[in-house]
Every structure is written in structure tokens, then in C-alpha cells.
């Protein structure tokens, strides 16, 4: 194809210092929108990298399911772990949620810094697991704001950091009762979009569950044991991908720049 790609400083350092690629080596480069290209390295050092695009590579590593995780905020590095693992499990978007029993409250400035951190963590996970599309990580929403976005949907013209969610089937995981996940998924066959809500360590307030039910959220239970919130998020996403997503497929791995 002949086009040239210049990588930013961080990615140049990753290519030259972590992957240890040199001029003449080949690498797969992705643009964050699902496109991948086979490239030949022409220049590689800690501050800059130049690659020539040889040919497009067929996209085979993204889930066919448009899967959004709406996750209650958590203390410490738990949310970091959830972002990393959710990215590896193929989510399309992650929405931090402020619930009645959330132990974390962020000022607007803190929220901006946290979102930038989570985007960096997600980007590293995208590269590690061989994905080609960046995960859309939103600014935190309150439950009331989520209810509005779930009702209204969004247009692609709105900025990704603040736009509402796409309309989809919505599952809310409730440790105190609900349908099995297989029964819940059986009630929405062929769904191309799904939103998963995981509550805080203290659980959902009854008022929140009632409000979520009022917009059609299906209450789902993950079994007889009470799971930590980070465990619940990972288990829920893995089960959904296994039942209606792409985890049953075997996919090749490649070096990603």
C-alpha cells in the first residue's frame, strides 16, 4: 500500500524497548477503530517509530457482541483490575457508576484523571490480548443519569466520553435473587447489544433495583455464593461471551505494535 505510519512516543518506546523490533521487522498495527495492518518497521527508537503499511489484515479478534459494562465504582485498584479484565473479555464500553452505596465519590477533576488512567490501562490490555478496537470508557454516571441514557440512546455525533449508551438488552446482577444467566439470555435471542450492570460492594439499594426494573432491566443471579464485585464482573462477562459471544472460538495471536 505504501503509506507510512508514525507512532506516538509511548508506542514507539513499546515497539523498540518491549517488543524489541528493529528496521526490517514486521508488526501488526491497529488504528483503534477495528482496522489492522501488516507493517514493516523503517525506524524504531525510544522517541519515534516509522512503519510502512504493507497490507490490511482481516479483523478476527473482536466479539460480534456489542457489550457494555456498567460497573459501580470501587476502592483502591479494584476498578483498575476490572477495566483490564473487561477489556480482555471483549467489552465495547465501560461506564463507571455512582450508586447509593458506592464508597467512592469523585470530583469532576478526579473523575477526569481516573478516566485517563483507565484508558491507559485498557489500551495496554487491548495490545496485550490482540484486539483492534479501543474500549470506550465514559465519565462516571449516577444511577439517575444512567436511567436517562438507557432510555434515550445516542447519536454518533456526540463525544464518546459523555454520550449516552446504545439501546440494548440490560442485565443487572443481583446477589439477592433473579433469573439464571442462561434463562435471561434465552429471553433475548439474537441480541447484538447487551449492557451488564454490576453493583457496589454493599449491594444495590432496593430503590435502585426498582428503578432499573422500570426501564426493563432483567435481574440476574450468579449462583448461591456472594461474589466480590470484581469477581462478579469478570464472571458475568465471561459467561455472556461464552453463551452468545466469541469465547468458544479459537483465534491466532500476533505481535501488536
Secondary structure as a PSIPRED ss2 file (coil, helix, strand):
# PSIPRED VFORMAT (PSIPRED V4.0)

   1 X C   1.000  0.000  0.000
   2 X C   1.000  0.000  0.000
   3 X C   1.000  0.000  0.000
   4 X E   0.000  0.000  1.000
   5 X E   0.000  0.000  1.000
   6 X E   0.000  0.000  1.000
   7 X E   0.000  0.000  1.000
   8 X C   1.000  0.000  0.000
   9 X H   0.000  1.000  0.000
  10 X H   0.000  1.000  0.000
  11 X H   0.000  1.000  0.000
  12 X H   0.000  1.000  0.000
  13 X H   0.000  1.000  0.000
  14 X H   0.000  1.000  0.000
  15 X H   0.000  1.000  0.000
  16 X H   0.000  1.000  0.000
  17 X H   0.000  1.000  0.000
  18 X H   0.000  1.000  0.000
  19 X C   1.000  0.000  0.000
  20 X C   1.000  0.000  0.000
  21 X C   1.000  0.000  0.000
  22 X C   1.000  0.000  0.000
  23 X C   1.000  0.000  0.000
  24 X C   1.000  0.000  0.000
  25 X C   1.000  0.000  0.000
  26 X E   0.000  0.000  1.000
  27 X E   0.000  0.000  1.000
  28 X E   0.000  0.000  1.000
  29 X E   0.000  0.000  1.000
  30 X E   0.000  0.000  1.000
  31 X C   1.000  0.000  0.000
  32 X E   0.000  0.000  1.000
  33 X E   0.000  0.000  1.000
  34 X C   1.000  0.000  0.000
  35 X C   1.000  0.000  0.000
  36 X E   0.000  0.000  1.000
  37 X E   0.000  0.000  1.000
  38 X E   0.000  0.000  1.000
  39 X E   0.000  0.000  1.000
  40 X E   0.000  0.000  1.000
  41 X E   0.000  0.000  1.000
  42 X E   0.000  0.000  1.000
  43 X E   0.000  0.000  1.000
  44 X E   0.000  0.000  1.000
  45 X C   1.000  0.000  0.000
  46 X C   1.000  0.000  0.000
  47 X C   1.000  0.000  0.000
  48 X C   1.000  0.000  0.000
  49 X E   0.000  0.000  1.000
  50 X E   0.000  0.000  1.000
  51 X E   0.000  0.000  1.000
  52 X E   0.000  0.000  1.000
  53 X E   0.000  0.000  1.000
  54 X E   0.000  0.000  1.000
  55 X E   0.000  0.000  1.000
  56 X E   0.000  0.000  1.000
  57 X E   0.000  0.000  1.000
  58 X C   1.000  0.000  0.000
  59 X C   1.000  0.000  0.000
  60 X C   1.000  0.000  0.000
  61 X C   1.000  0.000  0.000
  62 X C   1.000  0.000  0.000
  63 X C   1.000  0.000  0.000
  64 X C   1.000  0.000  0.000
  65 X C   1.000  0.000  0.000
  66 X E   0.000  0.000  1.000
  67 X E   0.000  0.000  1.000
  68 X E   0.000  0.000  1.000
  69 X E   0.000  0.000  1.000
  70 X E   0.000  0.000  1.000
  71 X E   0.000  0.000  1.000
  72 X E   0.000  0.000  1.000
  73 X C   1.000  0.000  0.000
  74 X C   1.000  0.000  0.000
  75 X C   1.000  0.000  0.000
  76 X C   1.000  0.000  0.000
  77 X C   1.000  0.000  0.000
  78 X H   0.000  1.000  0.000
  79 X H   0.000  1.000  0.000
  80 X H   0.000  1.000  0.000
  81 X H   0.000  1.000  0.000
  82 X H   0.000  1.000  0.000
  83 X H   0.000  1.000  0.000
  84 X H   0.000  1.000  0.000
  85 X H   0.000  1.000  0.000
  86 X H   0.000  1.000  0.000
  87 X H   0.000  1.000  0.000
  88 X H   0.000  1.000  0.000
  89 X C   1.000  0.000  0.000
  90 X C   1.000  0.000  0.000
  91 X C   1.000  0.000  0.000
  92 X C   1.000  0.000  0.000
  93 X E   0.000  0.000  1.000
  94 X E   0.000  0.000  1.000
  95 X E   0.000  0.000  1.000
  96 X E   0.000  0.000  1.000
  97 X E   0.000  0.000  1.000
  98 X E   0.000  0.000  1.000
  99 X C   1.000  0.000  0.000
 100 X C   1.000  0.000  0.000
 101 X C   1.000  0.000  0.000
 102 X C   1.000  0.000  0.000
 103 X C   1.000  0.000  0.000
 104 X C   1.000  0.000  0.000
 105 X C   1.000  0.000  0.000
 106 X C   1.000  0.000  0.000
 107 X C   1.000  0.000  0.000
 108 X H   0.000  1.000  0.000
 109 X H   0.000  1.000  0.000
 110 X H   0.000  1.000  0.000
 111 X H   0.000  1.000  0.000
 112 X H   0.000  1.000  0.000
 113 X H   0.000  1.000  0.000
 114 X H   0.000  1.000  0.000
 115 X H   0.000  1.000  0.000
 116 X H   0.000  1.000  0.000
 117 X H   0.000  1.000  0.000
 118 X H   0.000  1.000  0.000
 119 X H   0.000  1.000  0.000
 120 X H   0.000  1.000  0.000
 121 X H   0.000  1.000  0.000
 122 X H   0.000  1.000  0.000
 123 X H   0.000  1.000  0.000
 124 X H   0.000  1.000  0.000
 125 X H   0.000  1.000  0.000
 126 X H   0.000  1.000  0.000
 127 X H   0.000  1.000  0.000
 128 X H   0.000  1.000  0.000
 129 X H   0.000  1.000  0.000
 130 X C   1.000  0.000  0.000
 131 X C   1.000  0.000  0.000
 132 X C   1.000  0.000  0.000
 133 X E   0.000  0.000  1.000
 134 X C   1.000  0.000  0.000
 135 X C   1.000  0.000  0.000
 136 X E   0.000  0.000  1.000
 137 X E   0.000  0.000  1.000
 138 X C   1.000  0.000  0.000
 139 X C   1.000  0.000  0.000
 140 X C   1.000  0.000  0.000
 141 X E   0.000  0.000  1.000
 142 X E   0.000  0.000  1.000
 143 X H   0.000  1.000  0.000
 144 X H   0.000  1.000  0.000
 145 X H   0.000  1.000  0.000
 146 X H   0.000  1.000  0.000
 147 X H   0.000  1.000  0.000
 148 X H   0.000  1.000  0.000
 149 X H   0.000  1.000  0.000
 150 X H   0.000  1.000  0.000
 151 X H   0.000  1.000  0.000
 152 X H   0.000  1.000  0.000
 153 X C   1.000  0.000  0.000
 154 X C   1.000  0.000  0.000
 155 X C   1.000  0.000  0.000
 156 X C   1.000  0.000  0.000
 157 X C   1.000  0.000  0.000
 158 X C   1.000  0.000  0.000
 159 X C   1.000  0.000  0.000
 160 X C   1.000  0.000  0.000
 161 X C   1.000  0.000  0.000
 162 X C   1.000  0.000  0.000
 163 X C   1.000  0.000  0.000
 164 X C   1.000  0.000  0.000
 165 X C   1.000  0.000  0.000
 166 X C   1.000  0.000  0.000
 167 X C   1.000  0.000  0.000
 168 X C   1.000  0.000  0.000
 169 X E   0.000  0.000  1.000
 170 X E   0.000  0.000  1.000
 171 X E   0.000  0.000  1.000
 172 X E   0.000  0.000  1.000
 173 X E   0.000  0.000  1.000
 174 X C   1.000  0.000  0.000
 175 X C   1.000  0.000  0.000
 176 X C   1.000  0.000  0.000
 177 X C   1.000  0.000  0.000
 178 X C   1.000  0.000  0.000
 179 X E   0.000  0.000  1.000
 180 X C   1.000  0.000  0.000
 181 X H   0.000  1.000  0.000
 182 X H   0.000  1.000  0.000
 183 X H   0.000  1.000  0.000
 184 X H   0.000  1.000  0.000
 185 X H   0.000  1.000  0.000
 186 X H   0.000  1.000  0.000
 187 X C   1.000  0.000  0.000
 188 X C   1.000  0.000  0.000
 189 X C   1.000  0.000  0.000
 190 X C   1.000  0.000  0.000
 191 X C   1.000  0.000  0.000
 192 X C   1.000  0.000  0.000
 193 X E   0.000  0.000  1.000
 194 X E   0.000  0.000  1.000
 195 X E   0.000  0.000  1.000
 196 X E   0.000  0.000  1.000
 197 X E   0.000  0.000  1.000
 198 X E   0.000  0.000  1.000
 199 X C   1.000  0.000  0.000
 200 X C   1.000  0.000  0.000
 201 X C   1.000  0.000  0.000
 202 X C   1.000  0.000  0.000
 203 X C   1.000  0.000  0.000
 204 X C   1.000  0.000  0.000
 205 X C   1.000  0.000  0.000
 206 X H   0.000  1.000  0.000
 207 X H   0.000  1.000  0.000
 208 X H   0.000  1.000  0.000
 209 X H   0.000  1.000  0.000
 210 X H   0.000  1.000  0.000
 211 X H   0.000  1.000  0.000
 212 X H   0.000  1.000  0.000
 213 X H   0.000  1.000  0.000
 214 X H   0.000  1.000  0.000
 215 X C   1.000  0.000  0.000
 216 X C   1.000  0.000  0.000
 217 X C   1.000  0.000  0.000
 218 X E   0.000  0.000  1.000
 219 X E   0.000  0.000  1.000
 220 X E   0.000  0.000  1.000
 221 X C   1.000  0.000  0.000
 222 X C   1.000  0.000  0.000
 223 X C   1.000  0.000  0.000
 224 X C   1.000  0.000  0.000
 225 X C   1.000  0.000  0.000
 226 X C   1.000  0.000  0.000
 227 X C   1.000  0.000  0.000
 228 X C   1.000  0.000  0.000
 229 X H   0.000  1.000  0.000
 230 X H   0.000  1.000  0.000
 231 X H   0.000  1.000  0.000
 232 X H   0.000  1.000  0.000
 233 X H   0.000  1.000  0.000
 234 X H   0.000  1.000  0.000
 235 X H   0.000  1.000  0.000
 236 X H   0.000  1.000  0.000
 237 X H   0.000  1.000  0.000
 238 X H   0.000  1.000  0.000
 239 X H   0.000  1.000  0.000
 240 X H   0.000  1.000  0.000
 241 X H   0.000  1.000  0.000
 242 X H   0.000  1.000  0.000
 243 X H   0.000  1.000  0.000
 244 X H   0.000  1.000  0.000
 245 X C   1.000  0.000  0.000
 246 X C   1.000  0.000  0.000
 247 X C   1.000  0.000  0.000
 248 X C   1.000  0.000  0.000
 249 X C   1.000  0.000  0.000
 250 X C   1.000  0.000  0.000
 251 X C   1.000  0.000  0.000
 252 X C   1.000  0.000  0.000
 253 X C   1.000  0.000  0.000
 254 X C   1.000  0.000  0.000
 255 X C   1.000  0.000  0.000
 256 X E   0.000  0.000  1.000
 257 X C   1.000  0.000  0.000
